[in-house]
């Protein structure tokens, strides 16, 4: 099993100059191995080499346990969506390991919107917004990118981390959403619903400066 993992990793490192293992005296952990693979898959998706990303993902699946590959399953959903492999997308949705990942939820929202299952798509997006509250604002480029958020997030500021997560997710999915007919206006409606819900759940005497 370990030999198979390293064969995959060596193939990745040879192809991608950014891929490297953390050097230490002990054998790399599953987390370190997965990070190399996940970063490589991300770089393939960024380069729109979706077929190669799918090949790597499918080659890796048998090498790790179900608790390890949630992020890769989410990436596979994205790849299947962009390749219009809707049968494979449906099969991948049967796995439960991706269900809570924002990237997976974003694909599921896209799929349901495209099939005009708007109520389901709205509920999925509201779920995303609970974790990434500025996701839609960044998608629509209504919110500016503040570099200080990255610095604060590195220091453990939760609010800034949510903004960084929102920005990262939005940049990955902006083209997918804005290319859908009526997507921009519908996203604004969902944002309005989220703002109303959040406002109704916020105590009137809460000091906003403490958030």
C-alpha positions as CSV (number, residue, x, y, z in Angstrom):
1,X,0.0,0.0,0.0
2,X,2.7,2.5,1.0
3,X,4.7,1.6,-2.1
4,X,1.7,2.4,-4.3
5,X,1.2,5.7,-2.5
6,X,4.8,6.7,-3.1
7,X,4.6,5.7,-6.8
8,X,1.7,8.1,-7.2
9,X,3.5,10.8,-5.2
10,X,6.8,10.5,-7.2
11,X,4.8,10.8,-10.4
12,X,3.2,14.0,-9.1
13,X,6.5,15.5,-7.9
14,X,8.1,14.8,-11.2
15,X,5.3,16.6,-13.1
16,X,4.7,19.5,-10.8
17,X,7.5,21.8,-9.6
18,X,5.5,23.0,-6.6
19,X,4.8,19.5,-5.2
20,X,7.2,18.4,-2.5
21,X,7.1,16.2,0.6
22,X,7.9,17.6,4.0
23,X,11.3,16.3,4.8
24,X,11.8,14.7,8.1
25,X,13.4,11.6,9.6
26,X,10.1,9.8,10.0
27,X,7.9,8.5,7.2
28,X,5.4,11.2,6.0
29,X,2.0,11.0,7.6
30,X,-1.3,10.5,5.7
31,X,-1.9,14.2,6.2
32,X,1.3,15.2,4.5
33,X,0.8,12.7,1.7
34,X,-2.7,14.0,1.1
35,X,-1.6,17.6,1.1
36,X,0.8,16.9,-1.7
37,X,-1.9,15.2,-3.8
38,X,-4.6,17.8,-3.0
39,X,-2.3,20.7,-3.9
40,X,-1.5,19.0,-7.2
41,X,-5.1,18.3,-8.0
42,X,-5.9,22.0,-7.2
43,X,-3.1,23.1,-9.6
44,X,-4.5,20.9,-12.4
45,X,-8.0,22.3,-11.9
46,X,-6.5,25.9,-11.9
47,X,-4.9,25.0,-15.3
48,X,-8.2,23.5,-16.5
49,X,-6.5,20.1,-16.9
50,X,-9.7,18.4,-15.7
51,X,-9.0,15.0,-17.3
52,X,-5.7,14.7,-15.5
53,X,-7.2,15.8,-12.2
54,X,-9.8,13.2,-12.5
55,X,-7.2,10.5,-13.3
56,X,-5.1,11.4,-10.3
57,X,-8.2,11.5,-8.0
58,X,-9.4,8.1,-9.1
59,X,-5.9,6.6,-8.8
60,X,-5.6,7.9,-5.2
61,X,-9.0,6.7,-3.9
62,X,-8.0,3.1,-3.3
63,X,-4.8,4.1,-1.4
64,X,-6.6,6.0,1.5
65,X,-9.4,5.3,3.8
66,X,-12.9,7.0,3.5
67,X,-12.0,9.4,6.4
68,X,-9.1,10.8,4.4
69,X,-10.4,11.7,1.0
70,X,-13.3,14.1,1.6
71,X,-11.5,17.0,-0.1
72,X,-10.6,14.9,-3.1
73,X,-14.2,13.8,-3.4
74,X,-15.3,17.5,-3.4
75,X,-12.7,18.1,-6.1
76,X,-14.0,15.2,-8.2
77,X,-17.5,16.7,-8.0
78,X,-16.2,20.0,-9.4
79,X,-14.3,18.2,-12.1
80,X,-17.3,16.2,-13.1
81,X,-19.4,19.3,-13.2
82,X,-17.0,21.2,-15.5
83,X,-16.6,18.2,-17.8
84,X,-20.4,17.8,-17.9
85,X,-20.0,14.2,-16.6
86,X,-23.4,14.2,-15.0
87,X,-23.8,10.5,-14.6
88,X,-20.4,10.3,-12.8
89,X,-21.4,13.4,-10.8
90,X,-24.5,11.6,-9.6
91,X,-22.5,8.5,-8.6
92,X,-20.0,10.6,-6.7
93,X,-22.8,12.3,-4.8
94,X,-23.7,8.9,-3.3
95,X,-20.5,9.1,-1.1
96,X,-21.1,10.8,2.2
97,X,-17.6,11.8,2.9
98,X,-17.8,15.0,0.9
99,X,-21.2,16.2,2.2
100,X,-20.0,18.9,4.6
101,X,-17.2,20.4,2.5
102,X,-18.0,23.9,1.1
103,X,-16.5,23.0,-2.3
104,X,-18.9,20.0,-2.5
105,X,-21.8,22.0,-1.4
106,X,-21.1,24.7,-4.0
107,X,-21.2,22.1,-6.7
108,X,-24.4,20.6,-5.4
109,X,-26.0,24.1,-5.3
110,X,-24.9,24.6,-8.9
111,X,-26.4,21.3,-10.0
112,X,-29.7,21.9,-8.3
113,X,-29.9,25.5,-9.7
114,X,-29.2,24.2,-13.2
115,X,-32.0,21.6,-12.8
116,X,-34.3,24.4,-11.5
117,X,-34.5,22.8,-8.0
118,X,-34.3,26.3,-6.6
119,X,-35.5,25.6,-3.1
120,X,-32.9,22.9,-2.7
121,X,-30.2,25.1,-4.2
122,X,-31.2,27.9,-1.9
123,X,-31.0,25.7,1.3
124,X,-27.5,24.5,0.2
125,X,-26.3,28.0,-0.3
126,X,-27.7,29.2,3.0
127,X,-25.7,26.3,4.6
128,X,-22.5,27.5,2.8
129,X,-23.2,31.1,4.0
130,X,-23.3,29.9,7.6
131,X,-19.6,28.9,7.3
132,X,-18.6,31.4,4.5
133,X,-20.9,34.4,5.1
134,X,-19.3,36.6,2.4
135,X,-19.3,33.9,-0.3
136,X,-22.0,35.5,-2.5
137,X,-20.7,39.0,-2.0
138,X,-17.3,37.9,-3.2
139,X,-18.9,35.9,-6.1
140,X,-20.6,39.1,-7.2
141,X,-17.5,41.1,-6.5
142,X,-19.5,43.4,-4.2
143,X,-16.9,42.9,-1.4
144,X,-13.4,44.1,-1.7
145,X,-10.4,41.9,-0.9
146,X,-8.6,43.1,2.3
147,X,-5.1,41.8,2.6
148,X,-5.3,42.4,6.3
149,X,-7.8,39.5,6.6
150,X,-5.1,37.0,5.6
151,X,-2.7,38.4,8.2
152,X,-5.5,38.3,10.9
153,X,-6.5,34.8,9.9
154,X,-3.0,33.5,10.3
155,X,-3.1,34.9,13.9
156,X,-6.3,33.0,14.5
157,X,-9.0,35.6,14.0
158,X,-12.1,33.6,13.3
159,X,-14.0,36.4,11.5
160,X,-11.1,37.1,9.1
161,X,-10.7,33.3,8.5
162,X,-14.3,33.1,7.4
163,X,-13.7,36.0,5.0
164,X,-10.6,34.3,3.6
165,X,-12.5,31.1,3.2
166,X,-15.4,33.0,1.5
167,X,-13.0,34.7,-0.9
168,X,-11.2,31.4,-1.8
169,X,-14.4,29.6,-2.5
170,X,-15.8,32.5,-4.5
171,X,-12.8,32.8,-6.7
172,X,-13.0,29.1,-7.5
173,X,-16.7,29.2,-8.5
174,X,-17.3,32.7,-9.8
175,X,-17.2,31.6,-13.5
176,X,-19.5,28.7,-12.9
177,X,-22.2,30.8,-11.2
178,X,-22.1,33.8,-13.4
179,X,-22.3,31.7,-16.6
180,X,-25.6,30.3,-15.5
181,X,-28.7,32.1,-16.9
182,X,-30.2,34.3,-14.2
183,X,-27.5,33.2,-11.7
184,X,-26.4,36.7,-10.7
185,X,-29.9,38.0,-9.8
186,X,-30.8,34.8,-8.0
187,X,-27.7,34.9,-5.9
188,X,-28.7,38.4,-4.8
189,X,-32.0,37.1,-3.6
190,X,-30.4,34.3,-1.6
191,X,-28.0,36.9,0.0
192,X,-31.0,39.0,1.0
193,X,-32.7,35.9,2.6
194,X,-29.5,35.2,4.5
195,X,-29.1,38.8,5.7
196,X,-32.7,38.8,6.9
197,X,-32.3,35.5,8.8
198,X,-29.0,36.6,10.3
199,X,-30.4,39.9,11.3
200,X,-33.4,38.3,13.0
201,X,-31.1,36.0,15.0
202,X,-28.8,38.7,16.2
203,X,-29.6,40.1,19.6
204,X,-30.5,43.8,19.4
205,X,-28.0,44.8,22.1
206,X,-25.1,42.9,20.6
207,X,-22.1,45.1,20.2
208,X,-21.0,44.6,16.6
209,X,-17.4,45.6,17.5
210,X,-17.1,42.3,19.5
211,X,-17.7,40.1,16.4
